[in-house]
């Protein structure tokens, strides 16, 4: 299960992102963007995240995952579309020469830290 390794990396990145003057603060939420082609199972990643945050500044934090669609563009006719089926040919001209514009992402968009006040 590669989600465990990913969860551990997310926690390491989030801990390293806490500013020096806020080292005692708790992380409330980590916001991710995950592409549909990234081979990540969101529920598995959340489960692993909940395990690895124990005894860290992220304990109790929410892992918010936004799933991004697969978007392709034809190299021949420049048509752009959202891929909803396992067919990677142009919807307009049937060309197989396409670029995948999104769908492979795994990005930490933001980390929300508890306000100390």
C-alpha positions as a printed NumPy array, in Angstrom:
array([[  0.   ,   0.   ,   0.   ],
       [  1.858,   3.08 ,  -1.223],
       [ -0.653,   5.335,   0.53 ],
       [  1.195,   4.744,   3.833],
       [  4.434,   6.134,   2.39 ],
       [  2.554,   9.081,   0.916],
       [  0.846,   9.802,   4.229],
       [  4.213,   9.769,   5.995],
       [  5.647,  12.217,   3.431],
       [  2.628,  14.513,   3.758],
       [  3.08 ,  14.588,   7.54 ],
       [  6.817,  15.311,   7.194],
       [  6.154,  18.163,   4.757],
       [  3.403,  19.615,   6.946],
       [  5.574,  19.482,  10.082],
       [  8.446,  21.158,   8.229],
       [  6.046,  23.869,   7.01 ],
       [  5.135,  25.081,  10.492],
       [  6.902,  28.445,  10.935],
       [  9.623,  28.584,  13.602],
       [  7.656,  31.069,  15.701],
       [  4.65 ,  28.68 ,  15.722],
       [  6.383,  25.383,  16.552],
       [  3.868,  24.603,  19.338],
       [  0.846,  25.117,  17.077],
       [ -1.375,  22.292,  15.891],
       [ -2.229,  21.673,  12.256],
       [ -6.005,  21.648,  11.707],
       [ -6.212,  20.639,   8.058],
       [ -4.053,  19.602,   5.133],
       [ -5.619,  20.341,   1.738],
       [ -4.551,  18.081,  -1.123],
       [ -5.29 ,  17.904,  -4.82 ],
       [ -5.142,  14.378,  -6.211],
       [ -5.547,  13.548,  -9.892],
       [ -7.697,  10.607, -10.981],
       [ -4.685,   9.032, -12.758],
       [ -2.421,   9.246,  -9.691],
       [ -3.355,   5.704,  -8.55 ],
       [ -4.182,   6.985,  -5.07 ],
       [ -7.21 ,   5.683,  -3.201],
       [ -8.444,   8.679,  -1.169],
       [-10.055,   6.584,   1.594],
       [ -6.852,   4.547,   2.01 ],
       [ -4.765,   7.715,   2.144],
       [ -7.065,   9.2  ,   4.82 ],
       [ -6.851,   5.973,   6.841],
       [ -3.046,   5.957,   6.669],
       [ -2.874,   9.674,   7.447],
       [ -4.959,   9.143,  10.597],
       [ -2.485,   6.461,  11.719],
       [  0.732,   8.393,  11.116],
       [ -0.374,  11.694,  12.699],
       [ -0.422,  10.188,  16.194],
       [  1.842,  12.12 ,  18.59 ],
       [  2.614,  14.819,  16.001],
       [  1.416,  18.423,  15.605],
       [ -1.049,  17.   ,  13.043],
       [ -2.868,  14.708,  15.469],
       [ -6.595,  15.273,  14.937],
       [ -6.039,  17.187,  11.683],
       [ -8.352,  16.67 ,   8.727],
       [ -6.963,  15.499,   5.399],
       [ -9.145,  17.23 ,   2.787],
       [ -8.749,  15.679,  -0.661],
       [ -9.965,  17.334,  -3.852],
       [-10.003,  14.854,  -6.724],
       [ -9.066,  16.386, -10.059],
       [-10.441,  15.027, -13.344],
       [ -8.377,  13.806, -16.261],
       [ -8.264,  16.56 , -18.883],
       [ -6.779,  15.897, -22.336],
       [ -6.012,  17.968, -25.429],
       [ -5.653,  16.672, -28.969],
       [ -2.292,  17.484, -30.555],
       [ -3.88 ,  17.463, -34.018],
       [ -7.05 ,  19.574, -33.671],
       [ -6.473,  21.194, -30.226],
       [ -9.823,  19.981, -28.85 ],
       [ -9.76 ,  19.825, -25.053],
       [-12.067,  17.594, -22.978],
       [-12.519,  15.809, -19.659],
       [-11.821,  12.098, -19.997],
       [-14.634,  10.125, -18.368],
       [-14.051,   6.719, -19.977],
       [-10.908,   4.619, -20.425],
       [-10.684,   5.81 , -24.049],
       [ -7.795,   8.116, -24.869],
       [ -8.672,   9.274, -28.358],
       [ -9.856,  12.707, -29.406],
       [-13.606,  13.237, -29.115],
       [-13.584,  15.424, -32.234],
       [-11.175,  13.823, -34.731],
       [-10.473,  10.383, -33.169],
       [ -6.711,  11.032, -33.128],
       [ -4.648,   9.122, -30.586],
       [ -2.12 ,  11.955, -30.385],
       [ -3.147,  13.597, -27.123],
       [ -1.576,  15.398, -24.19 ],
       [ -2.812,  14.787, -20.656],
       [ -3.216,  18.265, -19.113],
       [ -4.35 ,  17.188, -15.653],
       [ -5.152,  14.076, -13.703],
       [ -1.713,  13.04 , -12.431],
       [ -1.403,  15.609,  -9.635],
       [ -0.517,  15.025,  -6.023],
       [ -0.162,  18.507,  -4.558],
       [ -0.391,  19.908,  -1.064],
       [ -2.39 ,  23.075,  -1.759],
       [ -2.375,  24.438,   1.783],
       [ -1.803,  23.613,   5.418],
       [ -4.11 ,  25.235,   7.969],
       [ -2.553,  25.904,  11.357],
       [ -4.564,  26.525,  14.52 ],
       [ -4.756,  30.145,  15.564],
       [ -3.035,  30.421,  18.939],
       [ -5.446,  33.079,  20.22 ]])
